[in-house]
Amino acid sequence: MQIYADNAATTKMSEAAIEAMNDCMRNWWGNPSSLYTIGQKAKEKLEEAREEIAAIINASPREIIFTSGGSESDNQALLTAAAKGNRSGKKHIISSAFEHHAILHTLNKLKKNGFEVTLLPVHENGVIRLDELEAAIREDTCLVTIMTANNEIGTIQPIAEIGELCRRRGVIFHTDAVQAVGHLPIDVKAQNIDMLSASAHKFHGPKGVGFLYARKGIILQNLIEGGAQERGKRAGTENLPGITAMAAALKEAAANMERDNAHKTEIRDYLIKGLSEIHHSALNGDAKQRLAGNVNFSFEGIEGESILILLDQMGISASSGSACTSGALDPSHVLLAIGRIHDVAHGSLRLTIGEDITREQADYMIDSVKKVVAHLRSFSPVWRDLTEGKKEFILK
Ligand SMILES: *Cc1c(COP(=O)(O)O)cnc(C)c1O
C-alpha cells in the first residue's frame, strides 16, 4: 500500500491545476506586459486569475500581488510593516513562538535593525491567548504577525478575534495563512486581516508560486526591483502558467472545502483514536481546534527519524518532529514551544492526510505505526531505562 501522508510539506497538483498550466503554456504564452494581442490575451488570463483568487478570500483584485510562494509573501509582508514602523518610529513587533521560519528568521533580521520582538507563548494546546496578545500591544507596536494554522501541529488560531483586536488598537495584522488557504474559509474583511500570505503548492497548485494580500492603503515594500509588474510592487515577468494553475487549484479547493474537511476530520479522529492506543504517547496540539488533515503524535523512547525510514519502507510518506538545521537534528521549535522536552519532541510523527484518504489506508497506517514504534522501542536504550525505572516517563 502506498500512502502519501505529508500534505503539510507539499500536495500533489490537481488535474484542474495541471490542465490550466498546460493550457497556459500552449496557448497563453505571451508576455502580459506586451501591447500586441498575444500579450494582452496573457494579461487577461493574469487578471482573471487575480479576480478568482481575490473573490475566494473576499479581497478586491487590486489587493492581491503574485509572488514566488509563502516564504516570499511572508518576507514582503514583514518588511512592509517594518518600513512603516521605521517611518513612524514604531519598532515593536508581536508574533508567536511557533511561526514558520520564513517569519522567525525575518524577525531575527529585523531585530538586528533595531526592532524589538515579543513572541507570544502558544501554550500546551498550541493556541495563543487573546488576553496575552492584548497585554503585549504597546504604543510603539507596528505589527502583529500570527499564523492562521500551524504547519506542524495544525492548530488554528482565533484569527477573527486577533484581527478585531488589532484593528481596534490600530496595529497592522499579518497572518501566514499558507496552511489555511484552500483548507479553511478565509474572509479578509470579516476577519480584519491587513496582510495575508498564501502558497499554491499547499492546496494542490504548483510549487514556486503564491500570493500576498495587502489591504488597500498598505504601501508594499518591494523585495525585487525592476519592471513595473504587479503595480510596481514585485518586478519580474509574471509566472503565468503557475498563477493560472494556482487559481484553478484554489477554485476547486474552495468549492469542495466543506465536503473534504468533513471526510478528513472523520479519518483524522479515527487515526488519533487508533494511535492513542500506543502506551506512553500523546497527541500534540489541541484535539479539535486543528486542521482537518493534521495528526501529530509524540512517542516516548524512540527517534522520529527512524520511524520515518521504517514507515517509508512500508509505503508511507510522513514527517517527523525534527528539522535538519546545519547538518544536526534539532527538535522542532514548534514542539518545544508547546512544552515538549527535547527527547520527547525527537520521537514525534506528523501525518497530514489528503482528501482522497480512505478508512483502509488509515487502518494500515495505525497498524504500521504500532509495529514500528514497538520495534524501535525493543532495542532503544532510552526505552530500556524508562521501563527499568531508571528514568521517569513523561507521557502517560
Ligand atoms: C510551506 C509554508 C511556508 C513556505 O511556503 P513556500 O511556498 O514553500 O515558500 C510558509 N509558511 C507556512 C506555514 C508553510 O506551511
The ligand as an ORCA input file, in Angstrom:
! r2SCAN-3c Opt
* xyz 0 1
  C       5.071     25.872      3.423
  C       4.933     27.012      4.323
  C       5.581     28.235      4.068
  C       6.523     28.402      2.917
  O       5.866     28.399      1.674
  P       6.725     28.202      0.336
  O       5.755     28.440     -0.765
  O       7.214     26.787      0.367
  O       7.818     29.199      0.373
  C       5.373     29.282      4.931
  N       4.562     29.161      5.983
  C       3.913     28.013      6.266
  C       3.008     27.938      7.450
  C       4.078     26.899      5.448
  O       3.442     25.766      5.731
*
